[in-house]
Amino acid sequence: QVQLKESGGGLVQAGGSLQLSCAASGSIFSIDRMGWYRQAPGKQREFIASVTRGGNTLYDTSVKGRFTISRDNAKNTVYLQMNSLKPEDTAVYYCNDVTSTWISASWGPGTQVTVSS
């Protein structure tokens, strides 16, 4: 199983943008669907977006139209472009194979995103 490491988080004002990256230790080509998730303080981790090997995407309604997920199989990296950020987007963001979310060891350390009002 590949190891995942998220990066690109930080502190940004409302309305700003960030791009997150998720680097895999091995090939992600064989992984059909990669997803981004987030966990806000005191809340459960939630799905926000996914992308298939072929580039088909799905988004939660809370981020649709503001976030864009993409993947570069050659670089074994998944991206999340976040625009028009809101304070309610504040959370730790994670990526994972959507079929592995039940495996606790499959999760990376995440990257903190904080949006100030």
C-alpha positions as a Markdown table, in Angstrom:
| # | Residue | x | y | z |
|---|---|---|---|---|
| 1 | Gln | 0.0 | 0.0 | 0.0 |
| 2 | Val | 1.3 | 3.4 | -0.9 |
| 3 | Gln | 2.1 | 6.0 | 1.8 |
| 4 | Leu | 0.5 | 9.4 | 1.3 |
| 5 | Lys | 1.7 | 12.8 | 2.4 |
| 6 | Glu | -0.3 | 16.0 | 2.1 |
| 7 | Ser | 1.1 | 19.5 | 1.8 |
| 8 | Gly | 0.2 | 23.0 | 0.8 |
| 9 | Gly | -1.9 | 24.0 | 3.7 |
| 10 | Gly | -1.7 | 27.3 | 5.6 |
| 11 | Leu | -3.4 | 30.4 | 6.8 |
| 12 | Val | -5.4 | 32.4 | 4.3 |
| 13 | Gln | -8.0 | 35.1 | 4.4 |
| 14 | Ala | -11.6 | 34.5 | 3.3 |
| 15 | Gly | -11.8 | 34.7 | -0.4 |
| 16 | Gly | -8.3 | 33.5 | -0.9 |
| 17 | Ser | -6.9 | 30.4 | -2.6 |
| 18 | Leu | -4.6 | 27.5 | -1.8 |
| 19 | Gln | -3.4 | 24.5 | -3.7 |
| 20 | Leu | -3.0 | 21.3 | -1.8 |
| 21 | Ser | -0.8 | 18.4 | -3.0 |
| 22 | Cys | -0.9 | 14.7 | -2.1 |
| 23 | Ala | 2.3 | 12.8 | -2.9 |
| 24 | Ala | 2.3 | 9.0 | -3.0 |
| 25 | Ser | 5.3 | 6.9 | -2.2 |
| 26 | Gly | 4.5 | 4.6 | -5.1 |
| 27 | Ser | 2.4 | 4.5 | -8.2 |
| 28 | Ile | -1.2 | 5.6 | -8.1 |
| 29 | Phe | -1.9 | 4.6 | -11.6 |
| 30 | Ser | -3.7 | 1.4 | -10.5 |
| 31 | Ile | -5.9 | 3.3 | -8.0 |
| 32 | Asp | -9.2 | 3.9 | -9.7 |
| 33 | Arg | -10.4 | 6.8 | -7.6 |
| 34 | Met | -8.5 | 9.1 | -5.3 |
| 35 | Gly | -10.3 | 11.4 | -2.9 |
| 36 | Trp | -9.8 | 14.4 | -0.7 |
| 37 | Tyr | -11.3 | 14.6 | 2.7 |
| 38 | Arg | -11.3 | 17.0 | 5.6 |
| 39 | Gln | -11.9 | 17.0 | 9.3 |
| 40 | Ala | -12.9 | 20.2 | 11.2 |
| 41 | Pro | -12.4 | 20.5 | 14.9 |
| 42 | Gly | -15.0 | 18.4 | 16.8 |
| 43 | Lys | -16.4 | 16.9 | 13.6 |
| 44 | Gln | -16.0 | 13.7 | 11.7 |
| 45 | Arg | -13.9 | 13.4 | 8.6 |
| 46 | Glu | -15.9 | 14.1 | 5.5 |
| 47 | Phe | -15.6 | 13.5 | 1.8 |
| 48 | Ile | -15.1 | 16.6 | -0.4 |
| 49 | Ala | -13.9 | 15.5 | -3.8 |
| 50 | Ser | -12.6 | 12.5 | -5.8 |
| 51 | Val | -11.1 | 11.9 | -9.2 |
| 52 | Thr | -10.8 | 8.7 | -11.3 |
| 53 | Arg | -7.8 | 7.4 | -13.1 |
| 54 | Gly | -9.5 | 8.8 | -16.3 |
| 55 | Gly | -10.1 | 12.2 | -14.8 |
| 56 | Asn | -13.8 | 12.0 | -13.9 |
| 57 | Thr | -14.6 | 14.0 | -10.8 |
| 58 | Leu | -17.1 | 14.2 | -8.0 |
| 59 | Tyr | -17.6 | 17.0 | -5.5 |
| 60 | Asp | -19.5 | 17.5 | -2.3 |
| 61 | Thr | -22.1 | 20.3 | -2.7 |
| 62 | Ser | -20.2 | 22.4 | -0.1 |
| 63 | Val | -17.2 | 22.8 | -2.4 |
| 64 | Lys | -18.6 | 22.3 | -5.9 |
| 65 | Gly | -17.7 | 25.3 | -8.0 |
| 66 | Arg | -14.9 | 26.5 | -5.7 |
| 67 | Phe | -12.6 | 23.5 | -5.5 |
| 68 | Thr | -11.0 | 21.5 | -8.3 |
| 69 | Ile | -9.4 | 18.1 | -7.9 |
| 70 | Ser | -6.9 | 16.7 | -10.3 |
| 71 | Arg | -4.3 | 14.0 | -10.5 |
| 72 | Asp | -1.0 | 13.5 | -12.3 |
| 73 | Asn | -0.4 | 9.8 | -12.5 |
| 74 | Ala | 3.1 | 10.3 | -13.9 |
| 75 | Lys | 4.1 | 12.2 | -10.7 |
| 76 | Asn | 2.0 | 10.1 | -8.4 |
| 77 | Thr | 0.3 | 13.2 | -7.1 |
| 78 | Val | -3.2 | 14.4 | -6.5 |
| 79 | Tyr | -4.0 | 18.1 | -6.2 |
| 80 | Leu | -6.8 | 20.1 | -4.8 |
| 81 | Gln | -7.1 | 23.7 | -6.0 |
| 82 | Met | -9.2 | 25.7 | -3.5 |
| 83 | Asn | -10.6 | 29.0 | -4.4 |
| 84 | Ser | -13.1 | 31.4 | -2.7 |
| 85 | Leu | -12.2 | 29.9 | 0.6 |
| 86 | Lys | -14.6 | 30.4 | 3.5 |
| 87 | Pro | -14.0 | 30.2 | 7.3 |
| 88 | Glu | -16.0 | 27.0 | 7.3 |
| 89 | Asp | -13.4 | 25.4 | 5.1 |
| 90 | Thr | -11.0 | 25.4 | 8.1 |
| 91 | Ala | -10.0 | 21.8 | 8.7 |
| 92 | Val | -7.2 | 19.3 | 8.3 |
| 93 | Tyr | -7.2 | 18.0 | 4.8 |
| 94 | Tyr | -6.4 | 14.4 | 3.8 |
| 95 | Cys | -6.2 | 12.4 | 0.6 |
| 96 | Asn | -6.8 | 8.7 | 0.2 |
| 97 | Asp | -7.8 | 5.9 | -2.1 |
| 98 | Val | -11.6 | 6.0 | -1.7 |
| 99 | Thr | -11.6 | 2.2 | -1.2 |
| 100 | Ser | -9.1 | 2.4 | 1.7 |
| 101 | Thr | -10.7 | 4.9 | 4.0 |
| 102 | Trp | -11.7 | 2.2 | 6.4 |
| 103 | Ile | -8.0 | 1.3 | 7.0 |
| 104 | Ser | -6.7 | 3.6 | 9.7 |
| 105 | Ala | -3.1 | 3.1 | 8.6 |
| 106 | Ser | -3.9 | 4.3 | 5.1 |
| 107 | Trp | -4.2 | 7.9 | 6.1 |
| 108 | Gly | -1.4 | 10.4 | 5.9 |
| 109 | Pro | -0.7 | 13.2 | 8.4 |
| 110 | Gly | -2.9 | 15.7 | 6.6 |
| 111 | Thr | -2.3 | 19.4 | 6.1 |
| 112 | Gln | -4.0 | 22.2 | 8.1 |
| 113 | Val | -6.0 | 24.8 | 6.3 |
| 114 | Thr | -7.1 | 27.8 | 8.3 |
| 115 | Val | -9.3 | 30.5 | 6.7 |
| 116 | Ser | -9.7 | 33.7 | 8.6 |
| 117 | Ser | -12.7 | 36.0 | 8.3 |
